[in-house]
Amino acid sequence: MVGLVMTADVYRQMAHYCISQQPIEACGFLSGSDQVVRRYWPIRNDDQSSLSFTMNPGELDEAFTYIEASGEECYAMFHSHPTGLHYPSPFDIEHMVYPISSIIVSLIGNHPRIRSYTITGGKAYPERIILVPI
């Protein structure tokens, strides 16, 4: 895959969700099939913090149960930085436990800045986000 491919609709939904959760960090997962993200899964941040997130276990289980039952794959995890840049923090890098893309949505300024990374070996590597029509 040359980058993370997702529908423009999912991209917009994710951005709007992150904006709606301010001032706390928003978080969730993205799933789909055939290497294309087609669905976003907003998960409640149990920390209710602007500096950290813990995904609600019940909502997380529900999302993964549906993803598995539908034959989809989980391609990315996302979270917002309400007052931070669109780069993973050292904490983000250290605690990324899933072998999937990691998306950071920065909410500084007038428009969200969204970047995707692959995190391996304690380092974050930028990857392209390729938007496709629905």
PyMOL commands that set and color helices and strands:
alter all, ss='L'
color gray80, all
select helices_A, chain A and resi 8-20+57-70+90-95
alter helices_A, ss='H'
color red, helices_A
select strands_A, chain A and resi 4-7+27-33+36-43+73-81+101-106+113-120+123-127+129-132
alter strands_A, ss='S'
color yellow, strands_A
deselect
rebuild
show_as cartoon
